[in-house]
Amino acid sequence: MILNAFSLEGKVAVVTGCDTGLGQGMALGLAEAGCDIVGINIVEPTETIARVTALGRRFFKPDSRSASNRWYSGITGTGGGGIRSY
């Protein structure tokens, strides 16, 4: 199938605002393509978690907003300069 050429199997995607709307759509689309999801959200994205895991993908949600901030700082700081380059 042509979609296999675009597989994201084994990748991890970071999605913010994944409880509704565009963020939820992105999380679900990426999960369908093979990604595990890191969901950074203020409210508990219960429906999104259920739908992502039903697809056989893992969903990681930092424990609290402060944990999200620490995690984000880690990937944008000197050790994880991927985001800074944009």
The 8 nearest C-alpha neighbors of each residue, nearest first, counted from 0:
[[1, 2, 3, 4, 5, 6, 32, 7],
 [2, 0, 3, 4, 5, 6, 32, 7],
 [3, 1, 4, 5, 0, 6, 32, 7],
 [4, 2, 6, 5, 1, 0, 32, 7],
 [3, 5, 2, 1, 6, 0, 7, 32],
 [6, 4, 2, 3, 7, 1, 32, 8],
 [7, 5, 3, 8, 32, 4, 33, 2],
 [6, 8, 33, 32, 10, 34, 9, 5],
 [7, 9, 33, 6, 10, 34, 32, 35],
 [8, 10, 34, 7, 33, 11, 35, 6],
 [11, 9, 34, 7, 8, 35, 12, 33],
 [12, 10, 35, 34, 36, 13, 9, 37],
 [13, 11, 36, 37, 34, 14, 35, 10],
 [12, 14, 37, 36, 38, 15, 11, 39],
 [15, 13, 38, 17, 37, 26, 39, 12],
 [16, 14, 39, 17, 40, 38, 22, 13],
 [17, 15, 22, 40, 18, 39, 14, 19],
 [16, 18, 22, 23, 15, 19, 14, 38],
 [17, 19, 44, 23, 16, 47, 22, 40],
 [20, 18, 23, 17, 22, 21, 16, 24],
 [19, 21, 23, 22, 24, 18, 17, 16],
 [20, 22, 24, 23, 25, 19, 17, 16],
 [23, 21, 17, 16, 25, 24, 20, 19],
 [22, 24, 17, 19, 26, 18, 25, 20],
 [23, 25, 21, 27, 22, 26, 28, 20],
 [24, 26, 28, 22, 23, 27, 29, 21],
 [27, 25, 23, 29, 24, 28, 30, 22],
 [28, 26, 30, 24, 25, 29, 31, 51],
 [29, 27, 31, 25, 30, 26, 24, 32],
 [28, 30, 32, 26, 31, 34, 27, 25],
 [31, 29, 34, 27, 33, 32, 28, 35],
 [32, 30, 28, 29, 33, 27, 54, 34],
 [31, 33, 29, 30, 7, 6, 34, 28],
 [34, 32, 8, 7, 30, 31, 6, 29],
 [35, 33, 30, 10, 11, 29, 7, 8],
 [34, 36, 11, 57, 56, 30, 58, 12],
 [37, 35, 58, 12, 11, 38, 13, 34],
 [36, 38, 59, 13, 58, 60, 12, 14],
 [39, 37, 14, 60, 15, 36, 40, 13],
 [40, 38, 15, 14, 60, 16, 37, 67],
 [39, 41, 16, 42, 15, 38, 17, 43],
 [40, 42, 64, 43, 39, 16, 63, 44],
 [43, 41, 40, 44, 18, 45, 16, 39],
 [42, 44, 45, 41, 40, 18, 46, 60],
 [45, 43, 18, 47, 46, 42, 48, 17],
 [46, 44, 48, 47, 43, 49, 18, 50],
 [47, 45, 49, 48, 44, 50, 18, 51],
 [46, 48, 50, 44, 49, 45, 51, 18],
 [47, 49, 45, 51, 46, 50, 52, 44],
 [50, 48, 46, 52, 47, 51, 53, 45],
 [49, 51, 53, 47, 48, 52, 46, 54],
 [52, 50, 48, 54, 53, 49, 56, 47],
 [51, 53, 56, 55, 54, 49, 50, 57],
 [54, 52, 50, 55, 51, 49, 56, 48],
 [55, 53, 52, 51, 56, 50, 31, 30],
 [54, 56, 52, 53, 57, 51, 30, 33],
 [57, 55, 52, 35, 54, 51, 30, 58],
 [56, 58, 35, 52, 36, 59, 55, 51],
 [57, 59, 36, 37, 35, 48, 60, 56],
 [60, 58, 37, 36, 38, 57, 61, 35],
 [59, 61, 38, 37, 62, 39, 58, 40],
 [60, 62, 67, 63, 66, 59, 39, 64],
 [63, 61, 66, 60, 64, 67, 65, 59],
 [64, 62, 66, 65, 61, 67, 41, 60],
 [63, 65, 67, 66, 68, 41, 62, 61],
 [66, 64, 68, 67, 63, 69, 62, 70],
 [65, 67, 63, 69, 64, 68, 61, 70],
 [68, 66, 64, 70, 65, 69, 61, 71],
 [67, 69, 65, 71, 66, 70, 72, 64],
 [70, 68, 72, 66, 67, 71, 73, 65],
 [69, 71, 67, 73, 72, 68, 66, 74],
 [72, 70, 68, 73, 74, 69, 67, 75],
 [73, 71, 69, 75, 70, 74, 76, 68],
 [72, 74, 70, 71, 76, 75, 69, 79],
 [73, 75, 79, 71, 72, 76, 70, 80],
 [74, 76, 72, 79, 80, 73, 82, 83],
 [77, 75, 73, 78, 79, 72, 74, 80],
 [76, 78, 80, 79, 75, 73, 74, 83],
 [77, 79, 76, 80, 74, 73, 75, 81],
 [80, 78, 74, 75, 81, 76, 77, 73],
 [79, 81, 83, 75, 82, 77, 78, 76],
 [82, 80, 83, 79, 84, 75, 85, 74],
 [81, 83, 84, 80, 85, 75, 74, 79],
 [84, 82, 80, 85, 81, 75, 76, 79],
 [85, 83, 82, 81, 80, 75, 79, 77],
 [84, 83, 82, 81, 80, 75, 79, 74]]
